Amino acid sequence: MFQNFELKSNRSEGPKRLELLRKELAVHNLDGFLIPRADAHQGEYVPPAYCRLEWLTGFTGSAGVAATLKDKAAIFVDGRYTIQVRSQVDLDVFEYQHLVEQPLSEWLGKNVQKGMRVGYDPMLHPVSQVRVLQKAVEKAGGELVAVEANLVDAVWADRPAAPLGAVNIHPIAYAGESASSKINRIAALVSEKEADAALLTQPDSIAWLLNIRGSDVDHTPLPLSFAILPTFGKPTLFIEAPKLSNEVRAELSELCHIEEPTALVAALASLGAEGKAVLVDVSLAGQALYDAVLNAGGTVVEGTEPVLLPKAIKNAAEIEGARAAHIRDGAAFARFLAWFEREAPLGKLTEVAAAKALEEFRRETGVLKDISFDTISGAGPNGAICHYRVSYDSDRPIDLNSLYLIDSGGQYEDGTTDITRTLAVGAVTAEQRRHFTLVLKCHISLATARFPVGTCGAQLDTLARIELWKAGLDFDHGTGHGVGSYLSVHEGPARIAKMNNGVKLEAGMILSNEPGYYRDGEYGIRIENLELVTPATDVAGGDKPMLGFQSLTLAPIDLRLVDVDMLLPSELEWLNGYHARVYETISPLVDEETAAWLKEATRAIP
C-alpha cells in the first residue's frame, strides 16, 4: 500500500523530549528555540528525517510550529487541526494556540522577557517570517538568534536518514514543453526583475523547470533540491549525487551544472561577492540563503519565485493529461462507490478497509504511480476532523445510519487528482440532509461562476460560503487550492480563500472547489471537484472578457443526501447535467455491475 496506517504519533514522549531540548538550550546559552513543521523547502510533505515538530510534540499535521522556552512551551496550528492537536499532543506541557487567532509572534511578544535569547534554524524559517518574529522578540527586549546546527537534531538519537530517491526524466508528451524552453522563458522573467539570477527553493518548481520527477517525499514525485537560475548561461542544480543515475545525470548535464546541496550557500555568497543581484522569494527562502547573498556584498531583489505562476498555468498537453487522469480516476472511483454501497450496509467495513479498497481500485488502472495524499477516510465523528489521518489505532467502524467522508486522490504521469465525497450509510437525518444540501448549493455556486479576467480567488470565496452563512454556518479551511501536473496536490500561487494573496486566476489553472460543514463530534460533509479555469462563452450585450470553471472530476454526488426542495431550478439543472456527463463518460469504462449502479446513482431528478 502507498498509505501507511501505522500510528506515527506518540504524545507520551513529548515531556521527556522537551526536557532533552531544554538541556540543549543551556549548552548553547539560549532561553528558547523555535521548531517549525517545515523543512528547508517549506513543503507540505516533509520526509521523516525532517519531521522535527512531530518528533518533539507528537503532532502529525501538515502545518504548525512550536515555541519552547525554559519554563513554558506552546504549539500553534490552524483551524484544520484544532481537534487533531488535542488528541496528539500532551497539552499539559505544550499549550495549544490557534496559528491565526494568536500567532507565534504575539505569543513571543507576551512571553519573552528582557535579555532572553531565542534561537531558530535559519534554513527552516523564511525571511518574511523571521522579520515578523524578530520584531516581536526585540520589542519584548529579547534577541532572536540564528543557530547553525538545529538543536532538535542534536537530541534526536534515532533520527532517520535523509531521503535519496531516484530522479527520472518526465516525458515531453506529458510536460508539453522542453526544459530548455522553460529555462529560457523563466530566465527572461528574472531579467525583467533586473536580477542577474534567481534562487529556486521549491522542489516542485525545479521539477517542473527541468522536466524531472523524484521520490523523496510521500505521495508527491519530488526530488528535494535547490537551483540557481541565471539570466544568461546554464542554471545550477543542487542535488545529492546518489539520486542521479548515469543516464539521468548525462541528460541533465546538457541543461545545467550539477552540485551537491552543501555547495548552495557558497554559490550564493560567490554571486554576492561578484556584486550580482539575486531574485529571492522572501516568503519561501530560508534566512540563511538570503544572508549568504547580502553578507557577501550582493543585492537581493525581493519578489515571487518566478516559476510559480507559469507552472500553475497548464499548457495543452498538461490539460489533456489532466482530463485523461480524471476520467481514469473517475472509473476507479465509481467502482469503489459501487463496492462501498454493497459492502457498507453489511456493517463490517472500517475506515482503513475502505481506504485500502479505494487504493486497490486505483492500482487496478495499471498506471497509478502513488496516491496524491494520505486518504482521509472519516466515519461519523471522524469526518468532522478536516484533515483526519486514519490509523490502525483510530480505525473506526463505518456504522449504519451515519455519514462517511472520503477525500482522496491519485498520482498518474499525466495528471494529479483530488476528490471528496460524503456518503450516506443507511438512513440519514433531516438535519444531515439539510447541511449536505447547503454545501452542495455552495459547491454549485462556485462551479457555475462567471468572473472577469483579473479576478482573484478571494473575490470568489464568498460564493462557496454564502448559503452556509445565511444559515449561520461556515467552514474553517480554504475553499480551493491549486493542483499540479503530476506534482503537488496542493500547488500555489492561486487559491480560493477568505484571505486575498493578490494572485489572479488565469485560464489553464486547476483549482479545487471544496466547501464543507463539520459538526464536531458527530459528522463532516465536504464535496470536492477539481475545476479547470477556462474562457467563458460570450454573453449578448457583455463587454468584458470572462472566465469560468469546468469540472474535471467525474464522480456521482450522493443523491440520497440531497433535499431537492432546497435547490433552485438552475442548481437542479447543474446537478442533472453534471451527472449526465459523469454517466456518459464513465459508464463505458467500468464493468456491467458498476455501470448499472452508476446509472441509478446519476439518475436525473425531475
Secondary structure as GFF3:
##gff-version 3
##sequence-region A 1 606
A	DSSP	three_ten_helix	11	13	.	.	.	ID=ss1
A	DSSP	alpha_helix	14	27	.	.	.	ID=ss2
A	DSSP	beta_strand	32	36	.	.	.	ID=ss3
A	DSSP	three_ten_helix	48	50	.	.	.	ID=ss4
A	DSSP	alpha_helix	52	57	.	.	.	ID=ss5
A	DSSP	beta_strand	65	69	.	.	.	ID=ss6
A	DSSP	beta_strand	73	77	.	.	.	ID=ss7
A	DSSP	three_ten_helix	79	81	.	.	.	ID=ss8
A	DSSP	alpha_helix	82	88	.	.	.	ID=ss9
A	DSSP	beta_strand	95	98	.	.	.	ID=ss10
A	DSSP	alpha_helix	104	111	.	.	.	ID=ss11
A	DSSP	beta_strand	117	120	.	.	.	ID=ss12
A	DSSP	alpha_helix	127	139	.	.	.	ID=ss13
A	DSSP	beta_strand	143	146	.	.	.	ID=ss14
A	DSSP	alpha_helix	151	155	.	.	.	ID=ss15
A	DSSP	beta_strand	168	169	.	.	.	ID=ss16
A	DSSP	alpha_helix	172	175	.	.	.	ID=ss17
A	DSSP	alpha_helix	179	192	.	.	.	ID=ss18
A	DSSP	beta_strand	197	200	.	.	.	ID=ss19
A	DSSP	alpha_helix	203	210	.	.	.	ID=ss20
A	DSSP	beta_strand	212	213	.	.	.	ID=ss21
A	DSSP	beta_strand	226	230	.	.	.	ID=ss22
A	DSSP	beta_strand	236	238	.	.	.	ID=ss23
A	DSSP	three_ten_helix	241	243	.	.	.	ID=ss24
A	DSSP	alpha_helix	246	253	.	.	.	ID=ss25
A	DSSP	beta_strand	257	259	.	.	.	ID=ss26
A	DSSP	three_ten_helix	261	263	.	.	.	ID=ss27
A	DSSP	alpha_helix	264	273	.	.	.	ID=ss28
A	DSSP	beta_strand	277	280	.	.	.	ID=ss29
A	DSSP	alpha_helix	287	295	.	.	.	ID=ss30
A	DSSP	beta_strand	299	302	.	.	.	ID=ss31
A	DSSP	alpha_helix	308	312	.	.	.	ID=ss32
A	DSSP	alpha_helix	316	343	.	.	.	ID=ss33
A	DSSP	three_ten_helix	344	346	.	.	.	ID=ss34
A	DSSP	alpha_helix	351	363	.	.	.	ID=ss35
A	DSSP	beta_strand	370	371	.	.	.	ID=ss36
A	DSSP	beta_strand	376	379	.	.	.	ID=ss37
A	DSSP	three_ten_helix	380	384	.	.	.	ID=ss38
A	DSSP	beta_strand	402	408	.	.	.	ID=ss39
A	DSSP	beta_strand	410	412	.	.	.	ID=ss40
A	DSSP	beta_strand	415	416	.	.	.	ID=ss41
A	DSSP	beta_strand	419	425	.	.	.	ID=ss42
A	DSSP	alpha_helix	430	447	.	.	.	ID=ss43
A	DSSP	beta_strand	450	452	.	.	.	ID=ss44
A	DSSP	alpha_helix	458	461	.	.	.	ID=ss45
A	DSSP	three_ten_helix	462	464	.	.	.	ID=ss46
A	DSSP	alpha_helix	466	470	.	.	.	ID=ss47
A	DSSP	beta_strand	480	482	.	.	.	ID=ss48
A	DSSP	beta_strand	491	496	.	.	.	ID=ss49
A	DSSP	beta_strand	510	513	.	.	.	ID=ss50
A	DSSP	beta_strand	516	519	.	.	.	ID=ss51
A	DSSP	beta_strand	523	526	.	.	.	ID=ss52
A	DSSP	beta_strand	529	535	.	.	.	ID=ss53
A	DSSP	beta_strand	546	551	.	.	.	ID=ss54
A	DSSP	three_ten_helix	559	561	.	.	.	ID=ss55
A	DSSP	three_ten_helix	564	566	.	.	.	ID=ss56
A	DSSP	alpha_helix	569	586	.	.	.	ID=ss57
A	DSSP	three_ten_helix	587	589	.	.	.	ID=ss58
A	DSSP	alpha_helix	592	601	.	.	.	ID=ss59
###
